[in-house]
Amino acid sequence: MFKRIMDRFSGKKADPAAAPAQAPAAPPPDEQELITVYDAYGREMKITRADWRDKLFLPQLKSSWDQPDALYSLILNGINDGMFEEVKAASARLLTIDPIPERSGTMRAIVMLKLGRLDDAEAILRETMQKVGETGTLLTNLAKVEAERGEHEKAEATLWKAIEREPNLDNGLMWWAGIHKDRGGDEAYASALQRVAALPGSWRAQLWLARGHLEHGDVDDARTLYEQVLATTTLDAESLMMVSGDLGNHGQVPLMVELIAPVLDFQRHDPRAGMNLVQAYLQLDRLDEGEALLSKLYALDLPPFKQYLDRFSAEFQQRRTQEAKPTPIVEQAMDIAGVPYSGPIWAYGLRNPPWLFAPKSETAKKVLFLCLSKKLTGGEAAQQERENAIGRLSRALPLYFAESVHVWTGHEGQAVIPVVRGGGPVLFGASDDDDATIEAFKSRGDIIVCGSIDDSEGRWRVACHVWSAEKNDWIAREQIDVPADELGQGVLALEQRLLATLGELRETPWDTWYARPSVEAMDVYLTGLSQSLMLSLVANGLVPKDGLWGERNMLEWWLRMSLQWPSWVVPRMAYLAILSNAAHYGSPVLEEFRERTLALIRDVERDQPLLARLAPVAWKAFEMNDALEHARRQVGAEDAYAQWLDRVVQGGQPLVSA
């Protein structure tokens, strides 16, 4: 039903001469035509017209048989999609149950008209007029019946009668204007609109006249008409979208914001007007206002729009990143903490379920991964920074290698992330004095891995140096030098060489459900680890909430990975973990993810029972206390799962120390 919902996204100009009653007969619909639908996650999907009709549309008609509002909407959608025969019985049913006779009479008459039963269509319209009077809608459709019979003078008189009663009916108005354009061109078209504009209560004709002024460069005249119409507060759902689109299409972006922003109301207006306004804020670089409006659009939860909102969100984040400048730091003058994460970073957000992760031996060696330092050019120094590619990887790679050590060896892997308390992560400059680094950390690990990263000349160069406390010496120096688009393959190769150096390598993962990222997924996965880090730092109070940019995109990242690779359980676990972190610090965008998260849980309950046991993490995030209480009653008090569930219910942040 949403297959053409975006056709007029930016105020796409309709043909004002189009007259539905006089259009040539449409060819039979192609049963294999692809229809756009949306799943529970808002993803766009394509199915054939036949499948859409038989598997979605007709079952919806049946289930709505006793619901007049829902049945009306489905009939209207069916008419718009050319399924007149399919909605014939439903339109008859609507006549008997609808408390709004004009609505049901109009639908039935249109179906009869489309099926060529003109006498039946006229009879229904006249019967309905006996009940509610000669309304503009009923008269317009009667004019269509007359035009279909070839009674064009009679149809035109009936149409004008309809317009006099309701001058703002879009279909009738544009038919009227189109008739006159066919006869006398643009001048007659404008005169026809002006005649309608002179009627009491008219405002839609003024919008079309304003469009004409914009097309001729008469911005002041267009503005005058817009101000008059907007002052009446009578615009219907789509008209504000038309105004915003017309102004944007003609380069009047500041005027669009000036006129539209004060009156936009999502209770009354088409969301596409808001999307046009978001685009205007981007063009004008008014990021705070644009992001605030974007959040309101997300809250409407309209699947057909989500892909466009996501693009806007990504563009806002890119603008923020471009504007941000790293802050040079003086290590002695700032409170820099080394934040440790053992094993997978996303395990913390899951409240470390003991029934999920097999414990390590008390004698397991601790392998410490320090953040990679940046190869510096002249004049560069250590800096506190927003997320960028090299900073992100300088932290994500140690996090991933610590996770890998936990999973594929008997050792305990731990990554140490340097953070300015109250600020953000730190990217240090590389030095030639690795011995000084070891001296600072050797009391905290049996094996220490440090190194550097460089992204110059379109390549990634990563060097890792491995020091052993047992030998009190360096035991390996591994590196990769790969083109930027081969990062995934390079990281997997470096991982294998590091694991071989560390020893106690396993053929199967420590936790049997684990699977490492593929070459194709590695770059995406590393970005996800950096997102998890930022949300964890905020949840632990180490980074302020206002230090987050692109928070919505961070939550989306793991969800999209979960949907892209549905059989890979790790992204789904990581997604639940970041929801937990976001809930802890009171994320303002969290509620946008409720329905999609619950859909994901329904999927895992059916296909991945191990993951289904983690559902309480999401229930806690969305304050679904009844579900939590029900889950708690199902397990015994001494059960490890019950103890974990108690931690989830209590909601304290268990996470890291620094």
C-alpha positions, 0 to 999 in steps of 0.5 A, a space after each residue: 500500500 506504500 508502493 508510490 508513497 514517495 512519488 512526490 517526496 520533494 514536491 514533484 510537479 504534477 501535470 495540472 492538465 491531468 483529468 482522471 475522468 478523461 484519461 485513456 483506459 489503462 492496460 491490464 495490470 502486469 501480474 509480475 509487476 514488482 510491488 514495494 512493501 516493508 517488513 517489520 524492520 522497515 526494510 524495503 522488499 520487492 514482491 510481484 503484484 500477484 503475490 502482493 494481492 494474494 498473500 497480503 492485500 486480500 487477507 487484509 481485506 478479509 481481516 478488516 471486513 467488520 472495521 469500516 475505517 480499515 476497510 475504507 483505507 484498503 479499498 482506496 489502496 486497491 483502487 489506486 492500484 487498479 484492483 477494482 474487481 478485487 475490491 468490488 465485494 468490499 465496497 458493497 460491504 462498506 456500504 452496510 457498515 460505514 457510519 460515514 455514508 459519503 465515504 462509503 457511497 463514493 468508494 462504491 461509485 468509483 469501483 462501479 465507474 472503474 468497472 464500466 457500470 456507469 448507471 450503477 455508479 450514478 445510482 449510488 451517488 444519487 442515493 448517497 446525495 439523498 442522505 447527505 446532500 450534494 457534496 463536492 466529493 459526490 458531485 465531482 464523481 458524478 461529473 466523472 460518470 457524465 464525462 465517461 458517457 461523453 456528456 462533457 458540457 453536463 459534466 463541466 457544469 456538474 464539476 463547477 457546481 462541485 467546486 462552488 461547494 468545496 473549492 479545495 478538493 484537489 481532484 476536482 480543482 485540477 480537472 477544472 484547471 486542466 479543462 481550461 488549459 486544454 482550451 486556452 493554454 496557460 492564460 486560460 489555466 491561470 484564469 480558471 484557478 483565479 476564478 476558483 480562488 475568488 470563491 469563499 474559503 478557497 485556498 488550494 487554487 492559490 497554491 497552484 497560482 503561487 507555483 506559477 509565480 515561482 515558475 516565472 520568478 515572481 517570488 514576492 507574489 508567490 510569498 504573498 499568496 503563501 502567507 495568506 493561505 498559511 495564515 488560515 491554518 486550513 491546509 490539508 495533509 499534503 498541501 504543506 508538502 507541496 508548498 515546501 517542495 515548490 519553494 525548494 525546487 525553485 531555490 527558495 530554501 530560506 523562504 521555505 524555512 521561514 514559512 514552513 517551520 512555524 506551522 508544521 504540525 505532524 498531527 495535521 501535515 504530511 511528513 514529507 513536508 518535514 523531510 523537505 524542511 530537514 533537507 533545507 536545514 542541511 542546505 543552510 547548515 542549521 544542524 541543531 534545528 535539522 537534527 531536532 526535526 529529524 528526531 520527530 520524524 523518526 518518532 512517527 515510525 513510518 517504514 517507507 520513510 526510514 531509508 530517507 531519514 537514515 540518509 539524512 542522519 548520516 549526512 548530519 553526522 558527516 557534517 558534524 565530523 567535518 566541523 570537529 577539530 581534534 583537541 591537542 592534549 598535554 598528558 601531564 595536564 589532563 586526567 587520562 584513564 586507561 579503561 580495560 575491556 576483557 574479552 568481547 566489549 559487548 559482553 559488558 552490556 549483556 551483564 556478563 551472563 555466566 551461562 553464555 561465556 565459558 570461564 577462563 582458567 585462573 592460571 590463564 595468561 593475560 594478553 594486554 592490547 594497547 591502543 595503536 598509536 598514529 604515525 605522525 607527520 611534522 608538527 602533530 601531537 597526541 590529541 583528543 578527538 571525535 570519531 574518524 577512520 584512523 582513530 576508530 581503528 586505533 581502538 577497534 583493532 585492539 578490541 577485536 584482537 582482545 576478543 579474538 584471544 578470548 575466543 581462540 586461545 586459552 589466554 585472557 585478552 584485554 584491551 586498554 583504551 585511553 580516555 580523557 575523563 569527561 572528554 573522549 578517547 585519545 589518539 597518541 602519536 607513535 614513538 620509537 620508544 616501545 620500551 617506555 610503553 612496556 615499562 608503564 604496563 608490564 605489571 598489568 599483563 603477561 604479554 603486551 601488544 602495542 603498535 602503530 597505525 598509518 592511513 597515508 597514500 590510500 593504504 592501511 599500515 598496521 604494526 604490532 609488537 609483542 612483548 613477553 614478561 616471561 622472556 622480558 623481551 620482544 617475541 614478535 613484530 607483525 605488520 600489514 600494509 594493504 590497500 584501503 579496500 583490502 582492510 578486512 583481509 589484512 586484519 584477518 591475516 594479522 590476527 592469525 599471525 598474532 594468535 600463532 605467536 601467543 600460543 595455545 591456539 584452538 581449532 574451535 572457539 572457546 564459546 561454541 556459538 561464536 563465529 569470527 567476521 568474514 572478510 566482507 564483514 570485517 570493516 563493518 564489524 570493526 566500526 561496530 566495536 568502536 560504536 560499542 566503545 563510545 556507548 559504553 564510555 557514556 554509560 559509565 560516565 567517562 564521556 558525557 552524553 553531549 560527546 556523542 555524535 550520530 548516536 542513532 547511527 550507532 544503534 542502527 549499525 549493529 541492528 543492520 548487521 544483525 539483519 544483513 547476516 541473520 545466522 551470525 549471532 554475534 551482531 545480535 548479541 552486540 546490538 542488545 548490549 548497546 541497547 542496554 548501554 543506551 538505556 542506562 544513560 537515558 538515550 533520547 532515541 532509544 524508543 525508536 528502536 522498540 518495535 524493530 527490537 521486539 521483531 528481532 526477538 520474535 525472530 530469535 525465539 523461533 530460530 536462535 533459542 540461545 539468543 532468545 535467552 538474552 531477550 531480558 536485556 531488551 525488556 529492561 532497556 524498554 522498561 517491559 517489567 511484566 515480561 521481566 517478572 514473567 521470565 524471573 518466575 520461570 527459573 529457580 532461585 539458584 540457577 545461574 540464569 536466574 542470578 544473571 536475570 536478577 542483575 539485569 532487573 536491578 539495572 546497575 552498570 557493572 562494567 569497567 573500572 578506570 
